[in-house]
Amino acid sequence: MKRYAKTPIKIDKSGMRVYSTTYYPPIPLNDGDTFIYAKTGDRLENLAFKSYNDTALWWVIAKANALKGRTALFAGEIIRIPADITGI
């Protein structure tokens, strides 16, 4: 699943190709979701690798937890790992 696969490309004022804004659907709770307590040093890409075997899917965990602007987690923070990511 490529993050920008369905994001339109447009031309800016200088003639450069740029991506339009990407909007992701909400990720509903699922009975199979996993909840963890973050430990010191945990990062979204590490959790994505452990859960999905792909570090590029860190944004799925960020979206599910409404995390913006950071990939490092605070110790003790409760993080939801979505189980079913096929519809995203």
Jmol script that loads the backbone (N, CA, C; Angstrom):
load data "model"
ATOM      1  N   MET A   1       0.850  -1.168   0.000  1.00  0.00           N
ATOM      2  CA  MET A   1       0.000   0.000   0.000  1.00  0.00           C
ATOM      3  C   MET A   1       0.899   1.236   0.000  1.00  0.00           C
ATOM      4  N   LYS A   2       0.884   1.969  -1.079  1.00  0.00           N
ATOM      5  CA  LYS A   2       1.709   3.157  -1.174  1.00  0.00           C
ATOM      6  C   LYS A   2       0.928   4.357  -0.652  1.00  0.00           C
ATOM      7  N   ARG A   3       1.587   5.149   0.151  1.00  0.00           N
ATOM      8  CA  ARG A   3       0.936   6.254   0.833  1.00  0.00           C
ATOM      9  C   ARG A   3       0.355   7.293  -0.121  1.00  0.00           C
ATOM     10  N   TYR A   4       1.021   7.569  -1.218  1.00  0.00           N
ATOM     11  CA  TYR A   4       0.577   8.615  -2.136  1.00  0.00           C
ATOM     12  C   TYR A   4       0.021   8.063  -3.449  1.00  0.00           C
ATOM     13  N   ALA A   5      -0.380   6.805  -3.465  1.00  0.00           N
ATOM     14  CA  ALA A   5      -0.833   6.170  -4.703  1.00  0.00           C
ATOM     15  C   ALA A   5      -2.040   6.868  -5.329  1.00  0.00           C
ATOM     16  N   LYS A   6      -2.937   7.400  -4.510  1.00  0.00           N
ATOM     17  CA  LYS A   6      -4.144   8.040  -5.039  1.00  0.00           C
ATOM     18  C   LYS A   6      -4.139   9.553  -4.869  1.00  0.00           C
ATOM     19  N   THR A   7      -2.994  10.121  -4.534  1.00  0.00           N
ATOM     20  CA  THR A   7      -2.894  11.569  -4.366  1.00  0.00           C
ATOM     21  C   THR A   7      -2.652  12.220  -5.721  1.00  0.00           C
ATOM     22  N   PRO A   8      -3.504  13.165  -6.096  1.00  0.00           N
ATOM     23  CA  PRO A   8      -3.312  13.833  -7.395  1.00  0.00           C
ATOM     24  C   PRO A   8      -2.027  14.667  -7.420  1.00  0.00           C
ATOM     25  N   ILE A   9      -1.439  14.760  -8.586  1.00  0.00           N
ATOM     26  CA  ILE A   9      -0.253  15.588  -8.780  1.00  0.00           C
ATOM     27  C   ILE A   9      -0.696  16.825  -9.545  1.00  0.00           C
ATOM     28  N   LYS A  10      -0.208  17.984  -9.099  1.00  0.00           N
ATOM     29  CA  LYS A  10      -0.547  19.232  -9.781  1.00  0.00           C
ATOM     30  C   LYS A  10       0.732  19.995 -10.090  1.00  0.00           C
ATOM     31  N   ILE A  11       0.605  21.058 -10.854  1.00  0.00           N
ATOM     32  CA  ILE A  11       1.742  21.908 -11.217  1.00  0.00           C
ATOM     33  C   ILE A  11       1.636  23.207 -10.424  1.00  0.00           C
ATOM     34  N   ASP A  12       2.723  23.566  -9.726  1.00  0.00           N
ATOM     35  CA  ASP A  12       2.681  24.815  -8.962  1.00  0.00           C
ATOM     36  C   ASP A  12       3.020  26.004  -9.865  1.00  0.00           C
ATOM     37  N   LYS A  13       3.084  27.198  -9.279  1.00  0.00           N
ATOM     38  CA  LYS A  13       3.306  28.433 -10.041  1.00  0.00           C
ATOM     39  C   LYS A  13       4.640  28.456 -10.775  1.00  0.00           C
ATOM     40  N   SER A  14       5.621  27.746 -10.252  1.00  0.00           N
ATOM     41  CA  SER A  14       6.934  27.737 -10.892  1.00  0.00           C
ATOM     42  C   SER A  14       7.076  26.623 -11.930  1.00  0.00           C
ATOM     43  N   GLY A  15       6.001  25.860 -12.146  1.00  0.00           N
ATOM     44  CA  GLY A  15       6.031  24.790 -13.138  1.00  0.00           C
ATOM     45  C   GLY A  15       6.492  23.445 -12.594  1.00  0.00           C
ATOM     46  N   MET A  16       6.710  23.356 -11.288  1.00  0.00           N
ATOM     47  CA  MET A  16       7.146  22.105 -10.664  1.00  0.00           C
ATOM     48  C   MET A  16       5.948  21.209 -10.365  1.00  0.00           C
ATOM     49  N   ARG A  17       6.157  19.903 -10.514  1.00  0.00           N
ATOM     50  CA  ARG A  17       5.123  18.940 -10.139  1.00  0.00           C
ATOM     51  C   ARG A  17       5.129  18.750  -8.631  1.00  0.00           C
ATOM     52  N   VAL A  18       3.971  18.869  -8.005  1.00  0.00           N
ATOM     53  CA  VAL A  18       3.844  18.689  -6.559  1.00  0.00           C
ATOM     54  C   VAL A  18       2.597  17.854  -6.282  1.00  0.00           C
ATOM     55  N   TYR A  19       2.591  17.206  -5.126  1.00  0.00           N
ATOM     56  CA  TYR A  19       1.423  16.445  -4.708  1.00  0.00           C
ATOM     57  C   TYR A  19       0.380  17.380  -4.125  1.00  0.00           C
ATOM     58  N   SER A  20      -0.884  17.101  -4.398  1.00  0.00           N
ATOM     59  CA  SER A  20      -1.981  17.796  -3.740  1.00  0.00           C
ATOM     60  C   SER A  20      -2.074  17.281  -2.307  1.00  0.00           C
ATOM     61  N   THR A  21      -2.933  17.864  -1.518  1.00  0.00           N
ATOM     62  CA  THR A  21      -3.129  17.414  -0.148  1.00  0.00           C
ATOM     63  C   THR A  21      -3.714  16.006  -0.152  1.00  0.00           C
ATOM     64  N   THR A  22      -3.178  15.157   0.701  1.00  0.00           N
ATOM     65  CA  THR A  22      -3.666  13.795   0.825  1.00  0.00           C
ATOM     66  C   THR A  22      -4.578  13.703   2.044  1.00  0.00           C
ATOM     67  N   TYR A  23      -5.783  13.223   1.835  1.00  0.00           N
ATOM     68  CA  TYR A  23      -6.726  13.027   2.927  1.00  0.00           C
ATOM     69  C   TYR A  23      -6.934  11.531   3.114  1.00  0.00           C
ATOM     70  N   TYR A  24      -6.808  11.086   4.349  1.00  0.00           N
ATOM     71  CA  TYR A  24      -6.975   9.675   4.657  1.00  0.00           C
ATOM     72  C   TYR A  24      -8.310   9.459   5.354  1.00  0.00           C
ATOM     73  N   PRO A  25      -8.955   8.331   5.113  1.00  0.00           N
ATOM     74  CA  PRO A  25     -10.223   8.062   5.784  1.00  0.00           C
ATOM     75  C   PRO A  25      -9.979   7.780   7.264  1.00  0.00           C
ATOM     76  N   PRO A  26     -11.005   7.991   8.081  1.00  0.00           N
ATOM     77  CA  PRO A  26     -10.844   7.626   9.498  1.00  0.00           C
ATOM     78  C   PRO A  26     -10.622   6.121   9.618  1.00  0.00           C
ATOM     79  N   ILE A  27      -9.927   5.737  10.649  1.00  0.00           N
ATOM     80  CA  ILE A  27      -9.641   4.316  10.873  1.00  0.00           C
ATOM     81  C   ILE A  27     -10.504   3.864  12.053  1.00  0.00           C
ATOM     82  N   PRO A  28     -11.617   3.168  11.785  1.00  0.00           N
ATOM     83  CA  PRO A  28     -12.526   2.791  12.866  1.00  0.00           C
ATOM     84  C   PRO A  28     -11.915   1.735  13.784  1.00  0.00           C
ATOM     85  N   LEU A  29     -12.411   1.723  15.021  1.00  0.00           N
ATOM     86  CA  LEU A  29     -11.983   0.693  15.963  1.00  0.00           C
ATOM     87  C   LEU A  29     -12.409  -0.675  15.441  1.00  0.00           C
ATOM     88  N   ASN A  30     -11.586  -1.662  15.734  1.00  0.00           N
ATOM     89  CA  ASN A  30     -11.833  -3.021  15.299  1.00  0.00           C
ATOM     90  C   ASN A  30     -11.536  -3.936  16.482  1.00  0.00           C
ATOM     91  N   ASP A  31     -12.279  -5.029  16.600  1.00  0.00           N
ATOM     92  CA  ASP A  31     -12.041  -5.959  17.707  1.00  0.00           C
ATOM     93  C   ASP A  31     -10.630  -6.539  17.696  1.00  0.00           C
ATOM     94  N   GLY A  32      -9.997  -6.579  16.534  1.00  0.00           N
ATOM     95  CA  GLY A  32      -8.654  -7.141  16.426  1.00  0.00           C
ATOM     96  C   GLY A  32      -7.534  -6.145  16.694  1.00  0.00           C
ATOM     97  N   ASP A  33      -7.872  -4.878  16.916  1.00  0.00           N
ATOM     98  CA  ASP A  33      -6.844  -3.866  17.178  1.00  0.00           C
ATOM     99  C   ASP A  33      -6.051  -4.214  18.434  1.00  0.00           C
ATOM    100  N   THR A  34      -4.788  -3.833  18.429  1.00  0.00           N
ATOM    101  CA  THR A  34      -3.912  -4.060  19.568  1.00  0.00           C
ATOM    102  C   THR A  34      -3.630  -2.725  20.237  1.00  0.00           C
ATOM    103  N   PHE A  35      -3.653  -2.706  21.559  1.00  0.00           N
ATOM    104  CA  PHE A  35      -3.303  -1.509  22.318  1.00  0.00           C
ATOM    105  C   PHE A  35      -2.044  -1.813  23.106  1.00  0.00           C
ATOM    106  N   ILE A  36      -1.087  -0.895  23.032  1.00  0.00           N
ATOM    107  CA  ILE A  36       0.177  -1.091  23.754  1.00  0.00           C
ATOM    108  C   ILE A  36       0.501   0.164  24.551  1.00  0.00           C
ATOM    109  N   TYR A  37       1.337  -0.002  25.541  1.00  0.00           N
ATOM    110  CA  TYR A  37       1.926   1.130  26.253  1.00  0.00           C
ATOM    111  C   TYR A  37       3.298   1.359  25.640  1.00  0.00           C
ATOM    112  N   ALA A  38       3.525   2.549  25.147  1.00  0.00           N
ATOM    113  CA  ALA A  38       4.824   2.863  24.544  1.00  0.00           C
ATOM    114  C   ALA A  38       5.911   2.831  25.609  1.00  0.00           C
ATOM    115  N   LYS A  39       7.074   2.385  25.186  1.00  0.00           N
ATOM    116  CA  LYS A  39       8.244   2.354  26.058  1.00  0.00           C
ATOM    117  C   LYS A  39       9.205   3.457  25.617  1.00  0.00           C
ATOM    118  N   THR A  40      10.127   3.779  26.445  1.00  0.00           N
ATOM    119  CA  THR A  40      11.144   4.770  26.099  1.00  0.00           C
ATOM    120  C   THR A  40      11.863   4.331  24.830  1.00  0.00           C
ATOM    121  N   GLY A  41      11.943   5.217  23.859  1.00  0.00           N
ATOM    122  CA  GLY A  41      12.624   4.918  22.605  1.00  0.00           C
ATOM    123  C   GLY A  41      11.720   4.386  21.509  1.00  0.00           C
ATOM    124  N   ASP A  42      10.449   4.108  21.815  1.00  0.00           N
ATOM    125  CA  ASP A  42       9.534   3.623  20.779  1.00  0.00           C
ATOM    126  C   ASP A  42       9.272   4.718  19.749  1.00  0.00           C
ATOM    127  N   ARG A  43       9.213   4.301  18.489  1.00  0.00           N
ATOM    128  CA  ARG A  43       8.911   5.209  17.379  1.00  0.00           C
ATOM    129  C   ARG A  43       7.860   4.549  16.499  1.00  0.00           C
ATOM    130  N   LEU A  44       7.118   5.364  15.780  1.00  0.00           N
ATOM    131  CA  LEU A  44       6.044   4.839  14.947  1.00  0.00           C
ATOM    132  C   LEU A  44       6.543   3.868  13.888  1.00  0.00           C
ATOM    133  N   GLU A  45       7.676   4.178  13.273  1.00  0.00           N
ATOM    134  CA  GLU A  45       8.176   3.278  12.226  1.00  0.00           C
ATOM    135  C   GLU A  45       8.596   1.926  12.789  1.00  0.00           C
ATOM    136  N   ASN A  46       9.096   1.903  14.026  1.00  0.00           N
ATOM    137  CA  ASN A  46       9.462   0.628  14.653  1.00  0.00           C
ATOM    138  C   ASN A  46       8.225  -0.209  14.953  1.00  0.00           C
ATOM    139  N   LEU A  47       7.162   0.455  15.439  1.00  0.00           N
ATOM    140  CA  LEU A  47       5.917  -0.266  15.706  1.00  0.00           C
ATOM    141  C   LEU A  47       5.297  -0.774  14.414  1.00  0.00           C
ATOM    142  N   ALA A  48       5.391   0.022  13.347  1.00  0.00           N
ATOM    143  CA  ALA A  48       4.863  -0.402  12.046  1.00  0.00           C
ATOM    144  C   ALA A  48       5.612  -1.635  11.539  1.00  0.00           C
ATOM    145  N   PHE A  49       6.912  -1.668  11.732  1.00  0.00           N
ATOM    146  CA  PHE A  49       7.691  -2.828  11.298  1.00  0.00           C
ATOM    147  C   PHE A  49       7.301  -4.072  12.089  1.00  0.00           C
ATOM    148  N   LYS A  50       7.158  -3.913  13.414  1.00  0.00           N
ATOM    149  CA  LYS A  50       6.774  -5.050  14.254  1.00  0.00           C
ATOM    150  C   LYS A  50       5.375  -5.550  13.905  1.00  0.00           C
ATOM    151  N   SER A  51       4.469  -4.626  13.579  1.00  0.00           N
ATOM    152  CA  SER A  51       3.071  -4.997  13.349  1.00  0.00           C
ATOM    153  C   SER A  51       2.769  -5.405  11.919  1.00  0.00           C
ATOM    154  N   TYR A  52       3.356  -4.690  10.954  1.00  0.00           N
ATOM    155  CA  TYR A  52       3.020  -4.891   9.544  1.00  0.00           C
ATOM    156  C   TYR A  52       4.205  -5.353   8.694  1.00  0.00           C
ATOM    157  N   ASN A  53       5.364  -5.441   9.320  1.00  0.00           N
ATOM    158  CA  ASN A  53       6.586  -5.816   8.606  1.00  0.00           C
ATOM    159  C   ASN A  53       6.945  -4.802   7.517  1.00  0.00           C
ATOM    160  N   ASP A  54       6.587  -3.524   7.751  1.00  0.00           N
ATOM    161  CA  ASP A  54       6.832  -2.463   6.779  1.00  0.00           C
ATOM    162  C   ASP A  54       6.917  -1.127   7.514  1.00  0.00           C
ATOM    163  N   THR A  55       8.096  -0.527   7.553  1.00  0.00           N
ATOM    164  CA  THR A  55       8.263   0.750   8.256  1.00  0.00           C
ATOM    165  C   THR A  55       7.506   1.886   7.584  1.00  0.00           C
ATOM    166  N   ALA A  56       7.219   1.772   6.299  1.00  0.00           N
ATOM    167  CA  ALA A  56       6.531   2.843   5.567  1.00  0.00           C
ATOM    168  C   ALA A  56       5.083   3.012   6.014  1.00  0.00           C
ATOM    169  N   LEU A  57       4.548   2.083   6.777  1.00  0.00           N
ATOM    170  CA  LEU A  57       3.157   2.184   7.233  1.00  0.00           C
ATOM    171  C   LEU A  57       3.023   2.867   8.593  1.00  0.00           C
ATOM    172  N   TRP A  58       4.036   3.605   9.000  1.00  0.00           N
ATOM    173  CA  TRP A  58       3.988   4.330  10.269  1.00  0.00           C
ATOM    174  C   TRP A  58       2.816   5.298  10.316  1.00  0.00           C
ATOM    175  N   TRP A  59       2.449   5.852   9.168  1.00  0.00           N
ATOM    176  CA  TRP A  59       1.379   6.846   9.115  1.00  0.00           C
ATOM    177  C   TRP A  59       0.019   6.250   9.463  1.00  0.00           C
ATOM    178  N   VAL A  60      -0.173   4.937   9.295  1.00  0.00           N
ATOM    179  CA  VAL A  60      -1.425   4.290   9.672  1.00  0.00           C
ATOM    180  C   VAL A  60      -1.601   4.382  11.190  1.00  0.00           C
ATOM    181  N   ILE A  61      -0.547   4.096  11.918  1.00  0.00           N
ATOM    182  CA  ILE A  61      -0.596   4.167  13.381  1.00  0.00           C
ATOM    183  C   ILE A  61      -0.763   5.615  13.825  1.00  0.00           C
ATOM    184  N   ALA A  62      -0.082   6.540  13.152  1.00  0.00           N
ATOM    185  CA  ALA A  62      -0.213   7.958  13.485  1.00  0.00           C
ATOM    186  C   ALA A  62      -1.641   8.433  13.272  1.00  0.00           C
ATOM    187  N   LYS A  63      -2.259   8.067  12.166  1.00  0.00           N
ATOM    188  CA  LYS A  63      -3.636   8.461  11.864  1.00  0.00           C
ATOM    189  C   LYS A  63      -4.605   7.866  12.876  1.00  0.00           C
ATOM    190  N   ALA A  64      -4.421   6.598  13.228  1.00  0.00           N
ATOM    191  CA  ALA A  64      -5.313   5.922  14.168  1.00  0.00           C
ATOM    192  C   ALA A  64      -5.253   6.541  15.565  1.00  0.00           C
ATOM    193  N   ASN A  65      -4.140   7.177  15.889  1.00  0.00           N
ATOM    194  CA  ASN A  65      -3.949   7.753  17.218  1.00  0.00           C
ATOM    195  C   ASN A  65      -3.957   9.277  17.217  1.00  0.00           C
ATOM    196  N   ALA A  66      -4.307   9.872  16.076  1.00  0.00           N
ATOM    197  CA  ALA A  66      -4.362  11.335  15.933  1.00  0.00           C
ATOM    198  C   ALA A  66      -3.041  11.992  16.341  1.00  0.00           C
ATOM    199  N   LEU A  67      -1.931  11.388  15.929  1.00  0.00           N
ATOM    200  CA  LEU A  67      -0.606  11.942  16.212  1.00  0.00           C
ATOM    201  C   LEU A  67      -0.168  12.770  15.010  1.00  0.00           C
ATOM    202  N   LYS A  68       0.196  13.997  15.241  1.00  0.00           N
ATOM    203  CA  LYS A  68       0.640  14.866  14.153  1.00  0.00           C
ATOM    204  C   LYS A  68       1.973  15.499  14.521  1.00  0.00           C
ATOM    205  N   GLY A  69       2.876  15.515  13.571  1.00  0.00           N
ATOM    206  CA  GLY A  69       4.131  16.234  13.758  1.00  0.00           C
ATOM    207  C   GLY A  69       5.200  15.540  14.571  1.00  0.00           C
ATOM    208  N   ARG A  70       5.000  14.263  14.883  1.00  0.00           N
ATOM    209  CA  ARG A  70       6.048  13.548  15.624  1.00  0.00           C
ATOM    210  C   ARG A  70       5.964  12.069  15.338  1.00  0.00           C
ATOM    211  N   THR A  71       7.102  11.423  15.383  1.00  0.00           N
ATOM    212  CA  THR A  71       7.133   9.974  15.212  1.00  0.00           C
ATOM    213  C   THR A  71       7.645   9.277  16.466  1.00  0.00           C
ATOM    214  N   ALA A  72       8.261  10.038  17.372  1.00  0.00           N
ATOM    215  CA  ALA A  72       8.719   9.471  18.640  1.00  0.00           C
ATOM    216  C   ALA A  72       7.549   9.473  19.623  1.00  0.00           C
ATOM    217  N   LEU A  73       7.486   8.451  20.455  1.00  0.00           N
ATOM    218  CA  LEU A  73       6.393   8.316  21.411  1.00  0.00           C
ATOM    219  C   LEU A  73       6.888   8.554  22.820  1.00  0.00           C
ATOM    220  N   PHE A  74       5.974   8.952  23.684  1.00  0.00           N
ATOM    221  CA  PHE A  74       6.302   9.157  25.090  1.00  0.00           C
ATOM    222  C   PHE A  74       6.108   7.848  25.840  1.00  0.00           C
ATOM    223  N   ALA A  75       6.983   7.572  26.793  1.00  0.00           N
ATOM    224  CA  ALA A  75       6.859   6.362  27.604  1.00  0.00           C
ATOM    225  C   ALA A  75       5.523   6.394  28.338  1.00  0.00           C
ATOM    226  N   GLY A  76       4.800   5.278  28.285  1.00  0.00           N
ATOM    227  CA  GLY A  76       3.518   5.172  28.965  1.00  0.00           C
ATOM    228  C   GLY A  76       2.322   5.593  28.119  1.00  0.00           C
ATOM    229  N   GLU A  77       2.566   6.146  26.958  1.00  0.00           N
ATOM    230  CA  GLU A  77       1.489   6.569  26.060  1.00  0.00           C
ATOM    231  C   GLU A  77       0.776   5.324  25.509  1.00  0.00           C
ATOM    232  N   ILE A  78      -0.550   5.342  25.520  1.00  0.00           N
ATOM    233  CA  ILE A  78      -1.318   4.209  25.000  1.00  0.00           C
ATOM    234  C   ILE A  78      -1.484   4.398  23.498  1.00  0.00           C
ATOM    235  N   ILE A  79      -1.069   3.394  22.737  1.00  0.00           N
ATOM    236  CA  ILE A  79      -1.084   3.460  21.275  1.00  0.00           C
ATOM    237  C   ILE A  79      -1.940   2.321  20.731  1.00  0.00           C
ATOM    238  N   ARG A  80      -2.813   2.668  19.787  1.00  0.00           N
ATOM    239  CA  ARG A  80      -3.645   1.660  19.120  1.00  0.00           C
ATOM    240  C   ARG A  80      -2.983   1.264  17.811  1.00  0.00           C
ATOM    241  N   ILE A  81      -2.817  -0.029  17.602  1.00  0.00           N
ATOM    242  CA  ILE A  81      -2.288  -0.573  16.359  1.00  0.00           C
ATOM    243  C   ILE A  81      -3.459  -1.201  15.606  1.00  0.00           C
ATOM    244  N   PRO A  82      -3.929  -0.579  14.525  1.00  0.00           N
ATOM    245  CA  PRO A  82      -5.063  -1.139  13.784  1.00  0.00           C
ATOM    246  C   PRO A  82      -4.727  -2.520  13.206  1.00  0.00           C
ATOM    247  N   ALA A  83      -5.679  -3.426  13.319  1.00  0.00           N
ATOM    248  CA  ALA A  83      -5.471  -4.781  12.834  1.00  0.00           C
ATOM    249  C   ALA A  83      -5.729  -4.891  11.323  1.00  0.00           C
ATOM    250  N   ASP A  84      -6.865  -4.355  10.894  1.00  0.00           N
ATOM    251  CA  ASP A  84      -7.261  -4.490   9.488  1.00  0.00           C
ATOM    252  C   ASP A  84      -6.972  -3.195   8.754  1.00  0.00           C
ATOM    253  N   ILE A  85      -5.920  -3.184   7.957  1.00  0.00           N
ATOM    254  CA  ILE A  85      -5.554  -1.959   7.232  1.00  0.00           C
ATOM    255  C   ILE A  85      -5.822  -2.077   5.734  1.00  0.00           C
ATOM    256  N   THR A  86      -6.535  -3.116   5.336  1.00  0.00           N
ATOM    257  CA  THR A  86      -6.774  -3.328   3.913  1.00  0.00           C
ATOM    258  C   THR A  86      -7.672  -2.260   3.308  1.00  0.00           C
ATOM    259  N   GLY A  87      -8.595  -1.690   4.063  1.00  0.00           N
ATOM    260  CA  GLY A  87      -9.521  -0.701   3.526  1.00  0.00           C
ATOM    261  C   GLY A  87      -9.021   0.728   3.570  1.00  0.00           C
ATOM    262  N   ILE A  88      -7.816   0.930   4.045  1.00  0.00           N
ATOM    263  CA  ILE A  88      -7.288   2.291   4.188  1.00  0.00           C
ATOM    264  C   ILE A  88      -6.691   2.736   2.879  1.00  0.00           C
TER     265      ILE A  88
END
end "model"
wireframe off; spacefill off
backbone 0.3
color backbone group
